[in-house]
Amino acid sequence: MRHASRAIWLSLGFLFVALGFIGALLPLMPTTIFLILAAGCFARSSPRFEAWLLDHPRFGPTLRAWREDGAIGPRAKAMACSGIALGYALFWWAARPSLLIDLLVAVVMAGCAAFILSRPAPKERP
């Protein structure tokens, strides 16, 4: 059973890495959340792949900052909140929702933005 569980975590890790790299190329698809999920899956299945991801020159520092401090950098915060605002504007323009749905979506998205903005900035590492 343990072997099957490890294989499932490993497979999920690779799926999330693939989605993360696709997200790095597509403007409206997130990258970091998929790589955070991949690192978590690899932590349960493969220390080698976990280390590969955490040591990656492009994504590693962001993943380590999240894992160690729950930190999000200022540029990432700005991009995430801009994406949330753009997503809400596109939703409102395309769906023309009722007032109740409009307010519900606005509150959920504002809550997500507030969470992102409440995260500390990454600490400077020597």
N, C-alpha and C positions, 0 to 999 in steps of 0.2 A: 504494500500500500504506500509505503514511504517513497519508493521508486516512482510510482505513478504520480504522486503529489509533486515530486521534484520535476518530473517531465512536464506537468501542467504549468507549474510556475515558470519553467524555462521557456516553454512555448509562448506563454503570455508576455514574458519579457521581450522576446524577439518581435512579437506582434506590436507591442508598444514602441519599441525602437523604430520599427518600420513606419508606424504612424507618426512618430516624432520627426523622423527625417523627411517624410512627406510634408509635414507641417512646416518644416524649415523652408520648403520650396513654395508652398501655397500661402498666399497672404492671409486668408481668413481661417486657416486651420491652426490650432495651437501646437506648439512644439514642446515646451517645458513640462507641461503636465503629463504628457505621454512618457517623457524621459524620466520624470520622477516616479511614475508607476513602474516603468521598466527597471529602474534601480531597485525598487522595493521587491519586485519579482525575482530579480537576480540575487538579491540578498538572501532569498529563501531557497535558491536553487544552484547558483554558481558564483562563488566568490571571484573567480577569474573574470567573468563577464561584468560583474558588479564593479570590480576594480577598473576594467577597461572603460566603462561608462564614466565613472567618477574621475578618471585620469584623462578623459578626452580633452584635447586642447580647447575646443570651442564650447562644449556643453558642461564639462566637468566643474569649473568654478561655480556656475549657477546651481548645479545639483548639490555640490558640497555646501554652499551657503544655505540652501533650503534645508538640507538634512541637519546641519550643525546648529543653525540659529533661526530657522524659519524665515530667513531673510530674502527680500526681493530688491534688486537694484533699481535705482531711479529711472533708468531708461526702460527697463522692463515694466515698471509700474505705469509709466506714461503710455507705452505701447498697449498694454493690457486695457487700461482705462479708455484709451482712444478706440480700441477695438470694440469695447462694450458700448460706447456711445454710438459708434457707427452701426453696430449690430442693432441697437434699439431704433435708430433712425430708419434703417432699412426695413425693420419689422413694422414700424408705424406706417411708413410710406406704402409698403406692399400689402399689408394685411388690413389696414384701416379698421383696427379692432374697436370693440365697444369700450366704453369708458372703464368698466370694471376690469376687463382683460388688459387694457392699456396700463392701468394703475398697477395691477398685479405684476405684469412684466417689468414695469419701471421700478417697482420696489425690489423685486428679486435682483435685477441688474445693478441697482444702486447698492444693495447689500453686498453683492460680489465685489463691486468697486471699492466699497468701504473696507472690506476685508483685505483686499490687495493693498490699499493705501495704509492700512494699520500695521503692516509687516515692517519690521526694522530693515534698515539698509545693511548690506553685507559688511562685516568687519574687515578691516585691512589685515591681510595676512603677511607675515614677514617672508 
